[in-house]
Amino acid sequence: MSTPLSWYARRLTRMSTREVAQRVGDEARRAVAVHTLAQRPGAPVPGLLPQRGFTTPVPASAVERVLPHDAAALTSAADRLLAGRWSVLGRERTDLRDPDWFLDPVSGIRAPHDVLAFRVDHRDPTVTGDVKQVWEPSRHQHVTVLAAAYWLTGEEEYAVAAAAQLRSWWAANPVLRGVHWTSGIELGLRLVSWAWTRRLLDDWAGVEGLFEQDETALAQLRWHQEMLRGFPSRGSSANNHAVAETCGRLVAACAFPWFEESERWRVESGRLLRRHLQANTFPSGLNREQAADYHRFVCELAALGLIEARSCGHPEDGPDPDLVTAGLDAAAALLDVEGRPPRNGDGDEGRALLVADAAEDPWEQLLGLGQALVGAQPWWPRRRGGVVSVLVSALLAAAGPVAGDRPRPQRRPDLFEDAGVALLRTPAGSQPEIWCRCDSGPHGFGSLAAHAHADALSVELRHDGVEVLSDPGTYSYHGEARWRDYFRSTLAHNTVEVDGCDQSTSGGPFLWTQHARTYLDRAEVGDLDVQLWSAHHTGYARLDPGLRHARTVRLDRGSGALQVVDELRSGRAHGFRMAWHLGPEVDLSLHGSLARLSWTRPAVDGAQPRTVTALMHLPPELVWTRHRGEEDPPLGWWAEGLGRRRPTTTLVGRGELRSRGLLRTLVVLDVEVPGEASCRRGSTDV
């Protein structure tokens, strides 16, 4: 099946007149590109300069600064790749010694490889399978792991394997043929991987033959940049894709200035990257996609663009250092005591650069990148930094550290008002940590809000890094529509659903046609014993103009009590459901409206493991049921990442709203419970 016409009609409604005109022009240019960009065997690469060199290698002496643990993890990952083993979005691959670049191992479908790219419908899983599974290895981030292992050890087998991977891909993917030319973000990320592969293989005798002297490689470098320049993500699609595309262009123009147009491409792509990064970022530094994983991804891209521009001597062409720094500081502020970020919005584990075992924490890698580029503030979580920190520090040694004009926060931020993120939590260093994220932000970025979830007023609650009330995350992008719909639905979040409808209206897997509007009413956060957050949204006004949901969250740090008060107002009767999703480590016993939660904390510093207990007093006005691992319809699931889900427990309270309802939920953390009969409800005053 092809993508339904109804989807295109809904998509069209989210475009401006200008964007429609631009896209019509793109279609006309695609017809011309078939002839002008086609790679003809034996034809010379246009605009190629006779003198080609690589001027920004990493000093070999930097190898000595890599910590033994990081070196061992990297070489172990590279050794698995030599054996053909690699994990791709939760699927263990064993065929990467000689990969089939078009195979989706989940469905067994081979995506088109000999069809004009403009005729491949990558949104149709019957054509491409799960296209994420097909695209991911072709980002060549496993190749940078092999190249990094060569840089670290000098062992030639890693370099030979990296070169074989690139030559295999270049031969299988001539310009404009097949699925790998259909999405600009994929081209941009490949350019970043190729630049760092060339950098890390600089001491290898065969590196010039792989890049500077190979016309197939040179043609790929040129046409990747030409395609991104000619067919960028526009208008409603100019989200993280546009950042990745322009970052790839800037990195390639800086690292491979081997074409007559390279200087013009560098200046142009730098200007566009600055513009897209500004559009995608709140003044506070958080990303506008309303998805924590994409904040990390865009931060990585921005940092790499800045690094490349500075290392080649053109810092003015890089992104705004103040904006990059603000994004890194915001990333550090979001993390809990275990270094884990919020789970809100979409997440596909995308990486801008990989020079470590893919299983290593990507947020730790980001902070390592940040430490080397802008320096860590005293309140940042302490992290090793990893191989990437060593590489960047060495690469930028001559250019000096980045210093912006905007003052950096001297204390850890707890409120990002423009992004609608409030963090109610105990002081840094206190044990146990209570961490609670409250959401009053816009629905998502731009008219599509492609990576947003219908999660207005949702909360996450953690106790010493254990997810007590959890955001279920993201399990599917392509190929499993009902799971895609569930994981981004209102019912899949810790908030209130009315009349079985989402707060915002979906028009497809990456399209929202109606966006809930959320308003922050009050925020008292920071170094306070009692912290308070209050907000409301009007997403259900389409059902009833008088329908409004308001929520107040109160954290008492001294007693370890978190109270949530929900107020629902309406002009007529409605059915509603309140959901509380427990983390996968939490066990539950439910007695009417009283829930006892428990989980085991592992031994730390020689201490014995201990069981932690919390009491959850649920609104008694509702009828409460527990759900776990249900499939028809889906309910009671937690996603570790794309393609990986496991059962967890979800509490659902059902009720009917007539004009006004006030619902109180109280969670008391880390309590002694001698017996169920002795449990009494605590204070509910706000």
C-alpha distance (Angstrom), angle and dihedral (degrees) to the residues before:
residue distance angle dihedral
M1 . . .
S2 3.78 . .
T3 3.79 125.6 .
P4 3.84 106.8 -72.7
L5 3.79 118.8 -106.5
S6 3.81 88.4 -126.6
W7 3.81 89.0 65.9
Y8 3.80 91.0 53.9
A9 3.80 89.5 48.9
R10 3.81 91.6 52.8
R11 3.79 90.6 44.1
L12 3.79 90.4 52.7
T13 3.79 91.5 56.6
R14 3.81 89.8 61.7
M15 3.82 93.6 56.6
S16 3.77 128.5 89.2
T17 3.80 120.4 -127.2
R18 3.78 88.8 -107.0
E19 3.79 92.3 52.9
V20 3.79 91.7 49.6
A21 3.80 89.7 52.7
Q22 3.80 91.3 48.2
R23 3.78 91.8 50.7
V24 3.78 91.9 49.6
G25 3.79 86.6 53.6
D26 3.80 89.8 49.6
E27 3.79 90.1 56.4
A28 3.79 90.7 53.1
R29 3.80 90.9 48.7
R30 3.79 90.9 49.9
A31 3.78 89.5 59.8
V32 3.80 89.4 53.5
A33 3.81 92.8 42.9
V34 3.78 91.2 60.2
H35 3.77 86.8 70.0
T36 3.81 103.7 29.8
L37 3.81 99.4 43.5
A38 3.78 98.3 38.2
Q39 3.78 111.0 124.1
R40 3.77 108.5 -127.3
P41 3.80 115.5 -160.2
G42 3.77 110.3 -108.8
A43 3.80 94.8 8.6
P44 3.81 114.2 132.9
V45 3.77 118.2 -108.5
P46 3.82 107.5 -106.3
G47 3.78 120.6 -118.3
L48 3.79 95.0 9.4
L49 3.82 114.1 160.5
P50 3.81 117.0 -134.4
Q51 3.80 94.0 -133.5
R52 3.78 114.2 61.1
G53 3.76 125.8 170.5
F54 3.76 139.9 153.7
T55 3.79 112.6 -124.2
T56 3.81 105.8 175.7
P57 3.81 109.7 64.2
V58 3.78 121.8 150.8
P59 3.82 112.3 -104.1
A60 3.80 109.9 -104.6
S61 3.80 90.9 -133.6
A62 3.81 90.0 69.6
V63 3.81 88.8 76.0
E64 3.80 88.9 78.1
R65 3.82 90.6 63.3
V66 3.81 95.3 59.0
L67 3.80 110.3 107.4
P68 3.83 115.7 -120.3
H69 3.82 92.7 -119.0
D70 3.81 91.6 53.9
A71 3.79 92.7 45.1
A72 3.81 92.1 50.9
A73 3.80 93.0 48.2
L74 3.79 92.5 49.3
T75 3.80 96.1 48.0
S76 3.80 91.0 44.9
A77 3.81 89.6 54.8
A78 3.80 90.7 47.7
D79 3.80 91.2 49.6
R80 3.80 89.5 54.8
L81 3.79 88.3 52.5
L82 3.80 90.9 51.5
A83 3.81 85.7 57.5
G84 3.82 90.3 48.4
R85 3.81 96.2 -109.4
W86 3.80 123.1 134.0
S87 3.78 137.2 141.6
V88 3.80 114.4 -121.0
L89 3.81 114.4 -170.5
G90 3.77 92.6 -34.9
R91 3.81 95.4 -42.1
E92 3.80 115.7 111.6
R93 3.79 108.8 -135.3
T94 3.79 122.0 -160.2
D95 3.80 98.2 176.0
L96 3.80 103.6 73.0
R97 3.78 96.6 109.6
D98 3.79 85.9 78.6
P99 3.80 104.9 5.2
D100 3.75 128.2 -160.0
W101 3.80 95.7 -131.7
F102 3.81 92.9 -159.0
L103 3.81 103.1 46.5
D104 3.79 124.2 110.8
P105 3.82 100.3 -155.5
V106 3.81 92.0 -162.0
S107 3.82 98.2 59.5
G108 3.80 98.5 18.3
I109 3.82 89.7 -127.4
R110 3.82 118.6 140.8
A111 3.78 112.9 -142.8
P112 3.82 116.8 -133.3
H113 3.79 113.9 -79.3
D114 3.81 104.0 169.7
V115 3.80 99.5 42.2
L116 3.78 125.1 98.9
A117 3.81 104.8 -92.1
F118 3.80 93.1 -129.3
R119 3.81 89.0 62.2
V120 3.82 96.0 52.8
D121 3.81 114.1 100.3
H122 3.80 99.9 -151.7
R123 3.82 90.1 179.2
D124 3.80 90.7 67.3
P125 3.83 111.7 84.1
T126 3.80 91.1 -162.9
V127 3.82 87.3 64.1
T128 3.80 102.2 39.6
G129 3.81 106.2 11.8
D130 3.79 111.3 -137.3
V131 3.78 96.1 -12.9
K132 3.81 92.1 -160.2
Q133 3.80 89.0 63.8
V134 3.81 89.1 50.5
W135 3.79 96.4 45.4
E136 3.79 100.3 42.9
P137 3.85 100.1 74.2
S138 3.80 89.0 44.5
R139 3.78 90.5 64.1
H140 3.83 82.3 75.8
Q141 3.77 94.3 -140.5
H142 3.78 89.1 136.1
V143 3.81 85.6 57.8
T144 3.81 91.0 58.1
V145 3.81 87.5 53.1
L146 3.81 89.8 56.1
A147 3.80 90.7 45.7
A148 3.81 91.5 49.1
A149 3.82 90.0 50.9
Y150 3.81 88.8 54.0
W151 3.82 91.3 49.2
L152 3.79 89.6 49.9
T153 3.80 99.4 45.0
G154 3.81 107.5 18.5
E155 3.82 88.3 -133.7
E156 3.80 107.0 149.1
E157 3.79 96.9 -148.4
Y158 3.81 89.6 74.6
A159 3.80 92.0 53.0
V160 3.79 92.7 46.1
A161 3.80 90.8 50.6
A162 3.81 92.1 48.7
A163 3.80 91.1 50.4
A164 3.81 91.8 48.2
Q165 3.80 90.8 53.3
L166 3.80 92.8 52.1
R167 3.80 95.0 44.9
S168 3.81 90.3 48.6
W169 3.81 91.6 52.1
W170 3.81 95.1 44.3
A171 3.81 91.1 51.5
A172 3.81 93.3 47.8
N173 3.80 95.5 46.5
P174 3.80 113.2 51.2
V175 3.77 114.8 -179.4
L176 3.82 115.0 -65.2
R177 3.79 94.7 -0.5
G178 3.78 121.8 121.1
V179 3.77 140.9 -11.3
H180 3.80 97.2 -49.1
W181 3.81 92.1 70.7
T182 3.82 95.3 52.4
S183 3.83 101.4 83.2
G184 3.79 124.6 50.7
I185 3.80 95.7 -151.6
E186 3.80 89.3 63.2
L187 3.81 91.4 53.5
G188 3.79 91.9 48.1
L189 3.79 94.2 51.0
R190 3.81 91.5 47.2
L191 3.81 90.1 55.8
V192 3.81 90.2 53.8
S193 3.81 90.5 49.7
W194 3.80 92.4 48.4
A195 3.80 92.8 50.4
W196 3.79 92.5 51.8
T197 3.81 92.5 42.4
R198 3.82 88.9 55.3
R199 3.81 89.9 46.7
L200 3.79 95.5 49.9
L201 3.81 93.8 45.0
D202 3.80 93.2 50.0
D203 3.83 94.4 117.1
W204 3.81 93.4 48.2
A205 3.80 114.2 106.5
G206 3.80 92.7 -136.0
V207 3.78 98.7 50.9
E208 3.81 98.0 97.0
G209 3.78 89.8 49.2
L210 3.79 88.5 52.6
F211 3.81 96.4 49.8
E212 3.82 120.3 4.4
Q213 3.80 97.2 38.7
D214 3.80 102.4 34.3
E215 3.80 113.1 93.3
T216 3.80 92.7 -161.5
A217 3.79 90.1 56.1
L218 3.80 91.8 44.9
A219 3.79 91.2 49.7
Q220 3.80 90.4 50.9
L221 3.81 90.8 50.3
R222 3.78 91.9 50.2
W223 3.79 98.3 44.6
H224 3.78 94.2 44.7
Q225 3.79 88.1 57.9
E226 3.81 92.7 42.4
M227 3.80 92.4 51.0
L228 3.79 93.2 48.8
R229 3.78 90.8 47.8
G230 3.78 93.5 47.8
F231 3.80 100.4 41.1
P232 3.80 110.8 29.9
S233 3.79 126.6 166.0
R234 3.78 104.9 -92.0
G235 3.76 141.8 -163.4
S236 3.79 110.7 -30.8
S237 3.82 90.5 16.6
A238 3.81 95.7 52.2
N239 3.79 95.2 107.5
N240 3.82 126.8 111.9
H241 3.81 87.2 -35.0
A242 3.80 90.8 65.9
V243 3.82 90.7 48.0
A244 3.82 91.4 50.9
E245 3.79 92.9 46.7
T246 3.80 95.2 50.6
C247 3.80 92.1 41.3
G248 3.80 89.5 53.9
R249 3.79 90.7 49.6
L250 3.81 92.9 49.1
V251 3.80 93.8 46.8
A252 3.81 92.0 48.7
A253 3.80 94.1 46.4
C254 3.81 90.2 50.8
A255 3.80 98.3 42.0
F256 3.82 97.6 37.7
P257 3.85 107.1 34.2
W258 3.78 89.1 164.6
F259 3.80 101.1 124.0
E260 3.79 133.3 74.6
E261 3.80 89.1 -116.8
S262 3.82 96.9 46.9
E263 3.80 96.5 103.5
R264 3.79 91.8 48.4
W265 3.82 90.4 46.3
R266 3.81 90.6 50.9
V267 3.80 94.4 51.5
E268 3.81 93.2 42.8
S269 3.81 96.2 46.5
G270 3.80 91.6 46.0
R271 3.79 91.0 53.7
L272 3.81 91.4 48.5
L273 3.80 92.9 46.5
R274 3.79 90.7 53.4
R275 3.79 90.3 49.5
H276 3.81 95.5 47.3
L277 3.79 93.5 44.5
Q278 3.80 90.1 51.4
A279 3.81 91.1 49.5
N280 3.80 92.5 47.7
T281 3.81 96.6 47.9
F282 3.79 133.1 73.3
P283 3.82 115.6 -134.9
S284 3.83 87.0 -108.3
G285 3.81 89.2 63.3
L286 3.81 99.0 -107.8
N287 3.78 119.8 126.8
R288 3.81 117.4 -106.0
E289 3.81 95.3 -134.2
Q290 3.82 89.1 85.1
A291 3.80 89.4 -133.2
A292 3.80 119.8 113.1
D293 3.79 94.5 -150.9
Y294 3.79 91.1 56.1
H295 3.78 90.5 49.3
R296 3.80 87.9 59.6
F297 3.81 92.5 44.8
V298 3.81 94.8 50.3
C299 3.82 90.7 45.3
E300 3.80 89.4 55.4
L301 3.80 91.7 49.3
A302 3.80 93.6 48.1
A303 3.80 92.0 47.5
L304 3.82 91.9 49.9
G305 3.79 91.4 49.8
L306 3.79 90.5 51.5
I307 3.81 91.9 46.5
E308 3.79 93.2 50.8
A309 3.80 94.9 47.3
R310 3.81 92.1 48.6
S311 3.79 95.2 44.8
C312 3.81 92.6 53.4
G313 3.79 92.3 48.4
H314 3.81 99.6 -104.7
P315 3.82 105.5 101.8
E316 3.80 90.5 155.1
D317 3.81 88.8 69.2
G318 3.79 94.1 55.6
P319 3.79 126.6 89.1
D320 3.80 122.3 -80.1
P321 3.84 106.7 -71.1
D322 3.81 91.0 -148.3
L323 3.80 91.8 55.5
V324 3.81 92.9 46.5
T325 3.81 90.3 48.9
A326 3.81 92.4 47.9
G327 3.80 90.3 52.5
L328 3.80 92.2 50.9
D329 3.80 92.6 47.6
A330 3.81 90.2 49.2
A331 3.81 90.7 50.4
A332 3.80 91.1 52.6
A333 3.81 91.2 48.8
L334 3.80 94.8 54.1
L335 3.79 97.2 60.0
D336 3.79 125.8 103.2
V337 3.80 124.7 -136.9
E338 3.82 90.7 -80.0
G339 3.80 91.6 52.4
R340 3.80 93.1 -107.6
P341 3.82 121.5 142.6
P342 3.80 129.3 -140.7
R343 3.81 115.1 -79.6
N344 3.80 98.4 -139.6
G345 3.79 122.2 136.8
D346 3.77 128.4 -1.7
G347 3.78 123.7 -26.5
D348 3.80 129.6 -178.5
E349 3.82 99.1 170.7
G350 3.79 90.4 -114.1
R351 3.79 115.8 178.1
A352 3.78 128.5 -160.4
L353 3.81 93.1 -158.9
L354 3.79 131.2 5.8
V355 3.81 120.9 -162.2
A356 3.80 97.6 148.4
D357 3.76 140.2 54.8
A358 3.80 105.2 -59.7
A359 3.82 88.1 -129.3
E360 3.81 90.6 64.5
D361 3.80 114.2 106.0
P362 3.84 107.2 -87.3
W363 3.82 91.7 -153.1
E364 3.78 90.2 56.6
Q365 3.79 88.1 51.3
L366 3.82 89.8 50.3
L367 3.80 92.3 51.5
G368 3.80 88.9 47.7
L369 3.78 88.8 54.1
G370 3.80 89.2 47.8
Q371 3.80 93.9 48.9
A372 3.80 90.5 55.2
L373 3.79 95.3 43.1
V374 3.81 107.2 39.5
G375 3.81 105.0 0.2
A376 3.79 128.1 -110.6
Q377 3.78 121.3 -86.5
P378 3.84 114.8 -127.1
W379 3.81 90.4 -107.3
W380 3.82 94.9 53.8
P381 3.81 114.5 113.4
R382 3.79 110.1 -97.3
R383 3.79 111.7 -108.1
R384 3.79 134.2 165.7
G385 3.79 93.5 -122.0
G386 3.79 95.6 -140.6
V387 3.80 131.2 -143.1
V388 3.80 93.2 -43.4
S389 3.80 91.5 61.0
V390 3.80 91.1 53.9
L391 3.79 92.5 47.2
V392 3.79 94.9 49.5
S393 3.81 94.0 44.1
A394 3.79 90.7 52.6
L395 3.79 93.7 44.0
L396 3.81 93.1 51.2
A397 3.81 96.8 40.2
A398 3.79 92.6 106.6
A399 3.80 95.4 41.5
G400 3.81 94.1 50.9
P401 3.80 129.1 -136.5
V402 3.78 121.8 -44.9
A403 3.78 114.2 -104.3
G404 3.78 121.1 -177.7
D405 3.79 129.9 -165.3
R406 3.80 98.5 -118.9
P407 3.84 118.6 88.0
R408 3.79 113.8 -113.7
P409 3.82 122.8 -131.3
Q410 3.79 111.2 -89.8
R411 3.81 91.6 -159.8
R412 3.78 129.8 42.9
P413 3.83 108.7 -87.5
D414 3.81 117.1 -124.2
L415 3.80 100.2 178.7
F416 3.79 129.3 54.1
E417 3.77 97.8 178.5
D418 3.82 97.1 178.3
A419 3.82 90.6 53.6
G420 3.80 94.0 41.1
V421 3.81 94.6 -121.5
A422 3.80 120.0 138.8
L423 3.80 122.9 175.2
L424 3.79 117.1 -156.6
R425 3.80 106.8 -168.4
T426 3.76 149.6 137.3
P427 3.83 120.2 -93.7
A428 3.77 118.8 -75.3
G429 3.79 110.4 -89.1
S430 3.81 95.9 20.8
Q431 3.79 117.8 125.0
P432 2.89 129.6 -104.1
E433 3.79 98.0 23.7
I434 3.80 119.1 -141.6
W435 3.81 111.1 -159.1
C436 3.80 123.8 -179.1
R437 3.80 127.0 174.9
C438 3.81 118.5 -159.4
D439 3.81 122.8 -165.7
S440 3.80 124.0 -142.8
G441 3.79 97.7 141.1
P442 3.79 133.7 124.3
H443 3.79 114.5 -77.6
G444 3.80 93.0 -106.7
F445 3.79 145.4 -58.2
G446 3.78 121.3 -47.7
S447 3.76 129.4 -26.2
L448 3.81 94.0 -46.5
A449 3.81 99.5 45.4
A450 3.80 81.1 -162.5
H451 3.80 98.5 178.4
A452 3.80 99.1 35.2
H453 3.79 126.2 112.1
A454 3.81 126.6 -145.9
D455 3.80 90.7 -107.3
A456 3.81 107.6 126.9
L457 3.84 112.1 163.5
S458 3.79 92.1 6.5
V459 3.81 121.2 150.0
E460 3.78 137.4 -155.7
L461 3.81 121.1 -155.8
R462 3.81 126.5 -166.3
H463 3.79 133.8 178.8
D464 3.81 113.9 -156.1
G465 3.80 88.7 -24.6
V466 3.82 95.8 -48.7
E467 3.79 112.1 125.0
V468 3.79 106.5 -123.7
L469 3.81 98.1 165.4
S470 3.78 104.9 21.4
D471 3.75 139.5 -167.8
P472 3.83 102.8 -129.6
G473 3.83 91.8 -136.6
T474 3.82 127.5 -152.8
Y475 3.78 125.9 -45.6
S476 3.81 106.6 166.3
Y477 3.79 140.4 26.0
H478 3.80 103.9 167.2
G479 3.77 136.0 19.0
E480 3.82 102.2 18.5
A481 3.80 105.2 71.3
R482 3.80 99.1 175.4
W483 3.80 92.3 52.0
R484 3.79 90.8 46.1
D485 3.80 89.1 51.8
Y486 3.80 93.9 47.1
F487 3.78 100.0 48.7
R488 3.80 93.3 52.3
S489 3.81 95.1 40.8
T490 3.80 126.4 109.0
L491 3.82 91.2 -115.1
A492 3.81 89.2 58.7
H493 3.81 90.9 62.5
N494 3.78 137.0 66.6
T495 3.80 96.4 -98.3
V496 3.82 140.6 78.7
E497 3.81 127.5 -69.9
V498 3.83 120.2 -159.8
D499 3.82 126.0 -152.3
G500 3.79 91.4 -13.3
C501 3.82 91.1 -66.8
D502 3.78 132.1 124.9
Q503 3.80 117.6 -116.4
S504 3.82 88.5 -119.8
T505 3.81 125.6 36.6
S506 3.78 119.4 -114.6
G507 3.78 120.7 -141.3
G508 3.80 95.9 179.7
P509 3.81 141.2 -34.0
F510 3.82 93.1 -60.2
L511 3.79 100.9 21.5
W512 3.79 134.7 82.4
T513 3.80 116.4 -171.9
Q514 3.83 96.7 -172.0
H515 3.80 123.2 34.1
A516 3.80 126.1 -155.0
R517 3.79 112.4 -126.2
T518 3.79 114.8 -137.1
Y519 3.80 127.6 -166.1
L520 3.80 129.8 -162.2
D521 3.81 110.0 -135.6
R522 3.79 102.7 175.8
A523 3.79 139.4 -2.6
E524 3.79 126.3 -178.2
V525 3.79 105.3 169.7
G526 3.78 138.5 141.0
D527 3.79 127.2 61.8
L528 3.80 95.7 1.9
D529 3.79 128.4 124.3
V530 3.81 89.4 -140.7
Q531 3.81 116.0 38.0
L532 3.78 125.3 -171.1
W533 3.79 137.1 -167.1
S534 3.79 127.7 178.2
A535 3.82 131.6 177.4
H536 3.80 142.5 148.8
H537 3.80 139.4 -154.9
T538 3.80 136.0 -155.5
G539 3.79 99.5 -155.8
Y540 3.81 91.8 126.1
A541 3.81 95.3 53.9
R542 3.81 86.4 102.5
L543 3.81 87.5 67.0
D544 3.80 95.6 42.2
P545 3.83 124.5 -1.6
G546 3.81 89.5 -141.6
L547 3.81 95.4 51.2
R548 3.80 115.7 112.5
H549 3.80 134.7 160.2
A550 3.81 119.8 -153.4
R551 3.81 126.1 179.3
T552 3.80 133.7 -168.6
V553 3.82 122.5 -167.5
R554 3.81 121.6 -166.0
L555 3.80 124.9 -172.2
D556 3.80 120.1 -164.9
R557 3.78 103.5 -165.0
G558 3.79 93.8 -167.6
S559 3.82 97.3 55.8
G560 3.81 96.8 30.6
A561 3.81 90.3 -125.0
L562 3.79 124.1 146.0
Q563 3.79 116.6 -169.3
V564 3.81 124.8 -167.7
V565 3.80 119.2 -167.3
D566 3.81 117.9 -170.2
E567 3.78 121.7 -166.2
L568 3.81 119.2 -166.2
R569 3.80 121.9 -171.4
S570 3.77 125.8 -178.0
G571 3.78 144.4 165.6
R572 3.81 94.5 -133.7
A573 3.81 141.5 8.9
H574 3.80 120.5 -59.2
G575 3.77 136.8 170.9
F576 3.78 116.4 -130.3
R577 3.78 142.6 179.9
M578 3.80 128.9 -150.2
A579 3.82 115.9 -156.2
W580 3.79 130.6 -160.0
H581 3.81 113.9 -174.3
L582 3.79 114.7 -159.3
G583 3.77 122.4 -148.6
P584 3.81 117.9 -103.1
E585 3.82 92.9 -107.3
V586 3.81 94.0 55.5
D587 3.82 123.1 98.6
L588 3.78 120.4 -157.3
S589 3.77 140.6 -153.9
L590 3.81 113.8 -175.8
H591 3.81 125.0 -160.6
G592 3.79 110.3 176.2
S593 3.80 105.1 -63.9
L594 3.81 95.4 -14.1
A595 3.79 118.3 90.4
R596 3.76 124.9 -172.3
L597 3.81 112.8 -155.1
S598 3.78 124.9 -167.2
W599 3.77 139.1 172.1
T600 3.78 137.6 168.3
R601 3.76 122.9 -111.0
P602 3.81 112.4 -151.8
A603 3.77 123.0 -122.0
V604 3.81 113.6 -78.4
D605 3.81 126.2 -167.8
G606 3.78 92.3 -9.4
A607 3.80 95.6 -49.5
Q608 3.78 120.2 132.0
P609 3.81 121.1 -101.3
R610 3.77 110.8 -96.9
T611 3.77 137.3 -160.6
V612 3.79 115.5 -121.4
T613 3.80 118.5 -155.3
A614 3.79 131.3 -162.4
L615 3.78 130.7 -177.6
M616 3.77 119.8 -140.9
H617 3.79 116.8 -163.7
L618 3.80 106.3 -161.0
P619 3.82 125.6 -160.6
P620 3.82 103.9 -82.1
E621 3.80 90.9 -152.5
L622 3.82 88.9 74.9
V623 3.79 131.6 70.5
W624 3.81 106.7 -119.4
T625 3.81 126.8 -151.5
R626 3.78 132.4 172.0
H627 3.78 124.4 -131.5
R628 3.76 131.4 -171.0
G629 3.80 131.5 177.6
E630 3.80 96.0 -17.6
E631 3.80 116.6 164.7
D632 3.81 107.3 -175.3
P633 2.95 95.8 76.8
P634 3.81 102.0 3.5
L635 3.81 115.2 -113.2
G636 3.80 134.1 145.2
W637 3.80 102.9 38.5
W638 3.81 137.7 134.0
A639 3.81 122.0 -162.7
E640 3.78 120.2 -145.9
G641 3.80 87.8 -169.9
L642 3.77 142.9 -50.4
G643 3.79 110.1 -27.0
R644 3.82 93.4 7.1
R645 3.79 122.9 96.2
R646 3.78 135.0 151.5
P647 3.79 134.8 -175.4
T648 3.76 120.8 -89.3
T649 3.78 132.8 166.1
T650 3.79 122.7 -89.6
L651 3.80 123.5 -171.9
V652 3.80 114.6 -151.1
G653 3.79 123.3 -169.0
R654 3.82 117.8 -164.2
G655 3.76 125.8 -158.9
E656 3.78 146.6 143.9
L657 3.78 125.3 -110.9
R658 3.81 119.2 -152.0
S659 3.80 106.0 167.2
R660 3.80 110.4 -35.6
G661 3.76 134.7 5.0
L662 3.81 130.8 -177.1
L663 3.81 114.9 -162.4
R664 3.81 124.1 -174.6
T665 3.80 125.9 -162.0
L666 3.80 120.4 -177.0
V667 3.81 124.9 -169.3
V668 3.81 116.6 -170.9
L669 3.80 110.2 -168.1
D670 3.80 129.6 -147.9
V671 3.80 99.3 5.2
E672 3.79 133.3 161.3
V673 3.80 109.5 -117.6
P674 3.82 113.1 -169.8
G675 3.80 92.1 176.8
E676 3.75 141.3 -16.7
A677 3.83 92.0 -110.9
S678 3.80 92.5 60.0
C679 3.82 94.4 56.8
R680 3.77 112.2 112.9
R681 3.76 128.9 -179.1
G682 3.80 115.9 -104.8
S683 3.78 127.9 -136.6
T684 3.79 116.7 -55.7
D685 3.80 98.5 -166.6
V686 3.81 117.4 128.9
